[in-house]
Amino acid sequence: MSDVLNFHENCVFCKIIKGDIPSTKVYEDNLCYAFRDINPQAPTHILVVPKAHIQSVAEVSSKNEALVGHMFTVIAKIARDEGLEGGYRVISNCGPDAGQTVPHLHFHILGGAKMGERMV
C-alpha cells in the first residue's frame, strides 16, 4: 500500500486494511475493503471502509464523493451476495456523540433478521 491512501498509524481500520490486524474479508478492491464485524449486532454484520483514511461522513466532499458513491455500489453487491433479499440496514455513525468509536469512515451492513422500525 502506498502513502497515497493516507493511512493513519494509530487507526484500527487502517491497520486492518494493511493486514496488520486480522479480519474476515468479505470484499476488497482498490478503493475499499469490507469485513465481518467482530461484535455482530445482527446475523449479517459487515463493515465497509474506504482504503483512503476519511475521518467520518462529516469529511465527505466533492473530492471524495465518487469514492463514497462506489462504496454504496459495493454495499448493494455485498447485500446481494449475502442473500439479504428481505432487506438490510446501512448505518454510519458520525462523531463521538453518535457512537462513532473508530474515527475512519465506515458503513455497517446489518441484515439477516427482521429489524424493528426504530433505529438501533
N, C-alpha and C positions, 0 to 999 in steps of 0.2 A: 504494500500500500504506500502511496506517496503522500507527501505533505499537502498536496493539492486538496485532499479530502478534509483537511483541517481537523485532524484528531486532537482531542484534549487528553493529556496524560492521565488525569485522575478521573476521567469519565468511564463509568462502568460499561455503558453501551459501546463506547469507542473501543474498549478493551475486548468486548465480546466480538465486535466486527473484525478486529485484528486477529482474533483467535487466541488471545491471551487468557481469556476466561471461557471455559467450555459452555456450549449451548446446544440445544437440539434444533438444528437448522430445518426450516420449512421451505425457504425460498431465498435465493440470492441472485442479484445481477450486479452490474457495475454501479448502480445508483443506490440500491437499498438492500437490506438484509431483514429476514423475518425468522423468528424463532419462538418456540413454545415458552410460555411464562412458567417460571419455576414455582409459582404460588397461584395456580389457576383458580379463577373465580367462576368458571363455567366449564362444562366438559371440553369445549374447544376454547382455548385462550392463547392467542398468538400475538406477539408484538411485532410491528413493522417499523423499522427505523431507517432513516437516511444514513448513508455512509458518510456524508459530509456532516460535521457537527453543526447542528442548528439547535439553539437553546430550547425553544418551545414554539407553539403556534404564534406567539407574540412576535417572533422574528421572521415569520413568513412575509415575503415581499415579492416585488416584481422580479427580483434577481433569482429567486428560488421557486417561483410558482410552477414552473414546468416540472421540477423535481417532485413537489408535493402532489401535483396532478398525476404524475407517474405512480406515486405511492398508492393513490386511490385505485388506479388500474390494477396494481398488484394486489391490493386488498380484495377486490372483486374476484380476481383469479384464484387467490388462496381460498376464499369462501366457497367458490365452486368446487375446487379440488378437495376441500374438506367435507363436501356434501351438505353444506348449510342451506339447503333449498328452502327450508321453512323460515329463514331469516337469521339475522345476526345483528349485533350491536357494534358500532365503531365508536371508540371513546379516546379523547386526548385531553389529559389534564394540563392546564396551563398555569404554572406558578405554584408556589407552596400552599397558598390558601385554597387551591383547587385540588390539592393532594398530589401534585407532581413531585415524586421522590427522586427521580433521575433527571437532571437538567439537560436532557437531549431529547429533541422532538421524537415522539413515538405515538403510534396509534395501536390501541388494543382492539383485536377482533375477538368478540365474545359470542359464542353460539353453542349449538348442540343441545339446548334445553329451552323450553318456553320461559320467557322472562316476563316479569310484570311490567305494567305500563309505566310505573315510576322508575326514575333513573336509579342507579346503584344505591 
